[in-house]
């Protein structure tokens, strides 16, 4: 009876903590994603394009300026473990996809806020770049976005 209780404790506590961390991470991730999407909807009046020119530019507006944003994302060990299982059995690694989508939204919000601070209502020539900054442990990626903020005619 004592060995059964000890085994339950030795296995139950790590799995319980793992479940707690997973649940808290999911809740935090969803809340952050919801906040980012609300910010994107709030700033949907700003034109964002990948064109290299200034579509519908207002010549009396402020001088076009470079805006940039950067976010560093890291993956946790649980997602890495689950991704390695996906690697063995095959399939799409959705945890990495959702992580990169959240980072893309986060850096886009940074661009929009920077453009709004410059009294601009459009961003052109938007480019996204990634840089691997991991040191062999958990994968970490810096996502950098740049664009040219300007005032578009209404």
Backbone as CSV, one residue per row, in Angstrom:
resi,resn,N_x,N_y,N_z,CA_x,CA_y,CA_z,C_x,C_y,C_z
1,UNK,0.822,-1.195,0.000,0.000,0.000,0.000,0.867,1.260,0.000
2,UNK,1.926,1.269,0.812,2.805,2.430,0.865,3.525,2.655,-0.457
3,UNK,3.950,1.587,-1.126,4.631,1.751,-2.410,3.672,2.302,-3.465
4,UNK,2.420,1.900,-3.417,1.434,2.421,-4.370,1.211,3.909,-4.153
5,UNK,1.192,4.322,-2.917,1.017,5.751,-2.615,2.251,6.541,-3.064
6,UNK,3.443,5.989,-2.803,4.668,6.672,-3.224,4.759,6.782,-4.743
7,UNK,4.380,5.737,-5.446,4.392,5.775,-6.912,3.391,6.815,-7.414
8,UNK,2.219,6.860,-6.797,1.215,7.853,-7.191,1.727,9.271,-6.943
9,UNK,2.420,9.458,-5.841,2.961,10.782,-5.540,4.075,11.138,-6.522
10,UNK,4.998,10.195,-6.755,6.130,10.466,-7.643,5.697,10.697,-9.091
11,UNK,4.645,10.043,-9.521,4.156,10.254,-10.880,3.110,11.359,-10.940
12,UNK,2.310,11.471,-9.905,1.213,12.438,-9.910,1.680,13.879,-9.838
13,UNK,2.676,14.161,-9.017,3.138,15.542,-8.873,3.747,16.075,-10.171
14,UNK,4.658,15.353,-10.838,5.189,15.898,-12.107,4.117,16.053,-13.182
15,UNK,3.231,15.063,-13.301,2.184,15.175,-14.311,1.199,16.280,-13.957
16,UNK,0.931,16.465,-12.686,0.052,17.547,-12.254,0.657,18.911,-12.557
17,UNK,1.956,19.053,-12.272,2.625,20.308,-12.583,2.696,20.551,-14.088
18,UNK,2.923,19.488,-14.849,2.945,19.591,-16.300,1.587,20.046,-16.829
19,UNK,0.530,19.462,-16.305,-0.823,19.836,-16.706,-1.133,21.276,-16.300
20,UNK,-0.714,21.672,-15.117,-0.923,23.042,-14.656,-0.193,24.035,-15.550
21,UNK,1.058,23.757,-15.888,1.823,24.638,-16.763,1.221,24.718,-18.155
22,UNK,0.776,23.588,-18.670,0.159,23.562,-19.996,-1.126,24.390,-20.008
23,UNK,-1.951,24.213,-18.991,-3.218,24.932,-18.912,-2.988,26.432,-18.745
24,UNK,-2.095,26.805,-17.862,-1.807,28.231,-17.651,-1.221,28.856,-18.915
25,UNK,-0.355,28.132,-19.607,0.223,28.636,-20.847,-0.823,28.837,-21.928
26,UNK,-1.748,27.896,-22.055,-2.818,28.018,-23.055,-3.715,29.207,-22.759
27,UNK,-4.053,29.386,-21.481,-4.911,30.509,-21.103,-4.205,31.831,-21.388
28,UNK,-2.932,31.920,-21.020,-2.157,33.132,-21.259,-1.997,33.403,-22.756
29,UNK,-1.733,32.372,-23.532,-1.564,32.506,-24.975,-2.848,32.994,-25.635
30,UNK,-3.962,32.423,-25.251,-5.247,32.842,-25.829,-5.600,34.271,-25.448
31,UNK,-5.319,34.657,-24.213,-5.601,36.032,-23.785,-4.738,37.028,-24.570
32,UNK,-3.471,36.688,-24.761,-2.573,37.572,-25.506,-3.009,37.681,-26.969
33,UNK,-3.390,36.564,-27.571,-3.852,36.566,-28.957,-5.123,37.391,-29.094
34,UNK,-6.028,37.263,-28.151,-7.274,38.032,-28.182,-6.987,39.527,-28.063
35,UNK,-6.040,39.899,-27.214,-5.653,41.299,-27.051,-5.041,41.839,-28.338
36,UNK,-4.171,41.051,-28.980,-3.555,41.488,-30.229,-4.582,41.684,-31.328
37,UNK,-5.521,40.763,-31.436,-6.548,40.893,-32.472,-7.432,42.105,-32.218
38,UNK,-7.719,42.409,-30.949,-8.503,43.604,-30.626,-7.742,44.864,-31.020
39,UNK,-6.427,44.876,-30.804,-5.616,46.029,-31.197,-5.575,46.173,-32.719
40,UNK,-5.506,45.063,-33.437,-5.502,45.124,-34.894,-6.830,45.662,-35.423
41,UNK,-7.926,45.237,-34.827,-9.239,45.724,-35.247,-9.375,47.213,-34.933
42,UNK,-8.838,47.633,-33.795,-8.898,49.040,-33.398,-8.152,49.935,-34.383
43,UNK,-7.081,49.424,-34.981,-6.271,50.222,-35.894,-6.468,49.819,-37.356
44,UNK,-7.668,49.340,-37.694,-7.893,48.896,-39.067,-8.067,50.054,-40.047
45,UNK,-8.062,51.299,-39.559,-8.137,52.456,-40.452,-6.786,52.782,-41.084
46,UNK,-5.722,52.132,-40.650,-4.389,52.360,-41.211,-4.167,51.384,-42.366
47,UNK,-3.839,51.947,-43.515,-3.579,51.143,-44.703,-2.209,50.481,-44.578
48,UNK,-2.154,49.171,-44.763,-0.894,48.434,-44.715,-0.751,47.678,-46.027
49,UNK,0.377,47.920,-46.710,0.596,47.274,-47.989,2.065,46.918,-48.167
50,UNK,2.329,45.989,-49.066,3.700,45.607,-49.377,4.222,46.317,-50.617
51,UNK,3.429,47.199,-51.190,3.869,47.948,-52.364,5.056,48.831,-52.016
52,UNK,5.971,48.983,-52.958,7.157,49.803,-52.708,6.875,51.290,-52.876
53,UNK,5.767,51.621,-53.508,5.414,53.030,-53.721,4.444,53.490,-52.631
54,UNK,4.076,54.769,-52.699,3.145,55.337,-51.729,1.770,55.469,-52.374
55,UNK,0.915,54.472,-52.226,-0.402,54.576,-52.854,-1.229,55.678,-52.196
56,UNK,-1.777,56.564,-53.043,-2.688,57.608,-52.582,-2.027,58.525,-51.553
57,UNK,-0.764,58.873,-51.753,-0.027,59.682,-50.784,-0.530,61.115,-50.772
58,UNK,-0.578,61.714,-49.594,-0.949,63.114,-49.402,0.346,63.916,-49.322
59,UNK,0.576,64.770,-50.323,1.846,65.499,-50.378,1.970,66.539,-49.269
60,UNK,0.864,66.949,-48.671,0.940,67.935,-47.593,1.121,67.289,-46.222
61,UNK,1.158,65.976,-46.172,1.312,65.267,-44.899,2.747,65.246,-44.425
62,UNK,2.988,64.586,-43.317,4.355,64.502,-42.797,5.264,63.718,-43.746
63,UNK,6.548,63.939,-43.614,7.533,63.240,-44.434,7.473,61.742,-44.129
64,UNK,7.468,60.906,-45.158,7.477,59.455,-44.891,8.684,59.053,-44.051
65,UNK,8.432,58.179,-43.092,9.492,57.754,-42.186,9.479,56.241,-42.020
66,UNK,10.649,55.720,-41.736,10.798,54.293,-41.485,10.219,53.951,-40.114
67,UNK,9.395,52.917,-40.065,8.910,52.395,-38.793,9.339,50.938,-38.718
68,UNK,9.647,50.493,-37.532,10.054,49.107,-37.382,9.562,48.566,-36.050
69,UNK,9.445,47.278,-36.002,9.045,46.587,-34.791,9.809,45.285,-34.699
70,UNK,9.984,44.826,-33.492,10.721,43.578,-33.284,10.105,42.838,-32.116
71,UNK,10.002,41.549,-32.252,9.530,40.702,-31.166,10.378,39.434,-31.161
72,UNK,10.713,38.980,-29.982,11.464,37.735,-29.828,10.520,36.705,-29.249
73,UNK,10.433,35.571,-29.914,9.574,34.500,-29.432,10.436,33.283,-29.127
74,UNK,10.041,32.583,-28.108,10.746,31.360,-27.723,9.713,30.274,-27.494
75,UNK,10.112,29.089,-27.764,9.234,27.950,-27.577,9.580,27.263,-26.269
76,UNK,8.581,26.743,-25.602,8.849,26.062,-24.343,9.170,24.585,-24.598
77,UNK,9.654,23.941,-23.568,10.112,22.558,-23.709,8.973,21.583,-23.974
78,UNK,7.790,21.862,-23.451,6.653,20.972,-23.709,6.301,20.987,-25.189
79,UNK,6.228,22.173,-25.787,5.924,22.259,-27.216,7.026,21.622,-28.046
80,UNK,8.277,21.775,-27.605,9.376,21.122,-28.327,9.251,19.607,-28.271
81,UNK,8.878,19.086,-27.095,8.716,17.642,-26.944,7.590,17.144,-27.841
82,UNK,6.467,17.858,-27.835,5.345,17.454,-28.684,5.693,17.577,-30.167
83,UNK,6.478,18.591,-30.517,6.899,18.749,-31.908,7.842,17.622,-32.326
84,UNK,8.684,17.155,-31.403,9.572,16.045,-31.749,8.771,14.768,-31.967
85,UNK,7.671,14.602,-31.232,6.793,13.460,-31.487,6.143,13.586,-32.860
86,UNK,5.746,14.813,-33.225,5.179,15.039,-34.556,6.217,14.731,-35.628
87,UNK,7.478,15.020,-35.342,8.543,14.760,-36.289,8.694,13.258,-36.527
88,UNK,8.498,12.479,-35.488,8.609,11.019,-35.620,7.445,10.463,-36.436
89,UNK,6.234,10.910,-36.099,5.040,10.357,-36.729,4.584,11.132,-37.957
90,UNK,5.125,12.323,-38.150,4.746,13.134,-39.304,3.546,14.019,-38.996
91,UNK,3.396,15.036,-39.775,2.269,15.944,-39.615,2.731,17.371,-39.416
92,UNK,1.759,18.241,-39.397,2.020,19.668,-39.263,2.229,20.037,-37.798
93,UNK,3.233,20.840,-37.526,3.541,21.258,-36.158,2.759,22.549,-35.896
94,UNK,1.540,22.404,-35.432,0.650,23.551,-35.276,1.080,24.480,-34.148
95,UNK,1.812,23.976,-33.163,2.241,24.857,-32.071,3.221,25.904,-32.578
96,UNK,4.102,25.530,-33.508,5.039,26.500,-34.075,4.315,27.488,-34.980
97,UNK,3.322,27.002,-35.710,2.567,27.870,-36.614,1.805,28.924,-35.823
98,UNK,1.158,28.525,-34.752,0.410,29.493,-33.947,1.351,30.476,-33.260
99,UNK,2.529,30.016,-32.866,3.512,30.889,-32.244,4.002,31.956,-33.221
100,UNK,4.281,31.570,-34.456,4.733,32.534,-35.460,3.610,33.483,-35.871
101,UNK,2.374,32.996,-35.931,1.243,33.870,-36.261,1.052,34.926,-35.176
102,UNK,1.182,34.529,-33.931,1.058,35.487,-32.832,2.196,36.511,-32.882
103,UNK,3.394,36.066,-33.191,4.526,36.990,-33.306,4.324,37.963,-34.461
104,UNK,3.790,37.470,-35.575,3.531,38.332,-36.726,2.494,39.404,-36.381
105,UNK,1.436,39.006,-35.678,0.432,39.986,-35.253,1.026,40.984,-34.266
106,UNK,1.874,40.510,-33.366,2.487,41.371,-32.368,3.370,42.435,-33.018
107,UNK,4.193,42.036,-33.977,5.089,42.989,-34.628,4.308,43.922,-35.550
108,UNK,3.217,43.457,-36.119,2.378,44.319,-36.948,1.707,45.394,-36.094
109,UNK,1.260,45.036,-34.899,0.698,46.026,-33.974,1.749,47.079,-33.633
110,UNK,2.992,46.655,-33.446,4.061,47.614,-33.159,4.246,48.595,-34.312
111,UNK,4.170,48.103,-35.555,4.276,48.985,-36.715,3.127,49.987,-36.748
112,UNK,1.926,49.504,-36.496,0.754,50.376,-36.538,0.810,51.449,-35.451
113,UNK,1.243,51.078,-34.271,1.372,52.050,-33.183,2.431,53.097,-33.531
114,UNK,3.543,52.671,-34.103,4.601,53.608,-34.489,4.107,54.567,-35.565
115,UNK,3.316,54.065,-36.521,2.779,54.924,-37.581,1.786,55.923,-37.000
116,UNK,0.958,55.470,-36.105,-0.019,56.367,-35.474,0.686,57.437,-34.643
117,UNK,1.777,57.085,-33.984,2.544,58.068,-33.209,3.151,59.143,-34.104
118,UNK,3.433,58.791,-35.355,3.983,59.755,-36.308,2.890,60.519,-37.058
119,UNK,1.629,60.334,-36.658,0.477,60.970,-37.300,0.336,60.533,-38.755
120,UNK,0.596,59.266,-39.011,0.458,58.695,-40.348,-0.706,57.717,-40.345
121,UNK,-1.314,57.542,-41.521,-2.437,56.621,-41.616,-2.212,55.528,-42.658
122,UNK,-0.964,55.333,-43.061,-0.648,54.288,-44.035,0.796,53.836,-43.853
123,UNK,1.032,52.574,-44.178,2.379,52.008,-44.159,2.549,51.219,-45.452
124,UNK,3.605,51.515,-46.185,3.885,50.753,-47.401,5.242,50.069,-47.266
125,UNK,5.521,49.195,-48.209,6.793,48.473,-48.254,7.048,47.697,-46.951
126,UNK,6.018,47.040,-46.456,6.143,46.266,-45.215,6.895,44.974,-45.515
127,UNK,7.907,44.712,-44.714,8.725,43.508,-44.868,8.886,42.831,-43.516
128,UNK,8.789,41.512,-43.515,8.997,40.703,-42.317,10.276,39.897,-42.494
129,UNK,11.115,39.878,-41.474,12.355,39.115,-41.507,12.473,38.333,-40.206
130,UNK,13.105,37.192,-40.278,13.338,36.407,-39.071,14.832,36.208,-38.881
131,UNK,15.211,36.060,-37.634,16.606,35.777,-37.295,16.604,34.733,-36.194
132,UNK,17.326,33.640,-36.406,17.442,32.589,-35.402,18.430,33.048,-34.337
133,UNK,17.974,33.119,-33.099,18.847,33.572,-32.012,19.014,32.496,-30.945
134,UNK,18.647,31.278,-31.280,18.762,30.211,-30.290,20.206,29.738,-30.184
135,UNK,20.523,29.204,-29.042,21.888,28.712,-28.816,21.888,27.189,-28.656
136,UNK,21.024,26.526,-29.389,20.990,25.077,-29.329,20.013,24.527,-28.301
137,UNK,19.455,25.380,-27.476,18.478,24.909,-26.475,17.089,25.056,-27.072
138,UNK,16.222,25.737,-26.398,14.877,25.966,-26.925,14.956,26.922,-28.113
139,UNK,14.221,26.640,-29.188,14.298,27.520,-30.353,13.744,28.907,-30.026
140,UNK,14.509,29.928,-30.384,14.103,31.315,-30.211,14.298,32.022,-31.539
141,UNK,13.338,32.845,-31.889,13.375,33.543,-33.163,13.031,35.005,-32.926
142,UNK,13.776,35.896,-33.560,13.435,37.313,-33.567,12.712,37.592,-34.872
143,UNK,11.546,38.174,-34.765,10.768,38.566,-35.939,10.829,40.085,-36.030
144,UNK,11.316,40.585,-37.142,11.531,42.014,-37.344,10.676,42.443,-38.525
145,UNK,9.972,43.554,-38.346,9.153,44.101,-39.431,9.543,45.552,-39.646
146,UNK,9.615,45.938,-40.906,9.901,47.330,-41.256,8.901,47.788,-42.299
147,UNK,8.716,49.072,-42.373,7.825,49.662,-43.363,8.048,51.159,-43.399
148,UNK,7.424,51.822,-44.365,7.507,53.272,-44.491,6.150,53.852,-44.164
149,UNK,6.089,54.639,-43.104,4.846,55.260,-42.682,4.682,56.602,-43.388
150,UNK,3.490,56.888,-43.869,3.201,58.146,-44.556,1.723,58.471,-44.355
151,UNK,1.328,59.651,-44.803,-0.076,60.050,-44.717,-0.700,59.865,-46.084
152,UNK,-1.755,59.085,-46.122,-2.509,58.879,-47.362,-3.684,59.840,-47.408
153,UNK,-4.020,60.277,-48.623,-5.165,61.164,-48.792,-6.441,60.390,-48.499
154,UNK,-7.401,61.091,-47.945,-8.656,60.410,-47.552,-9.601,60.261,-48.697
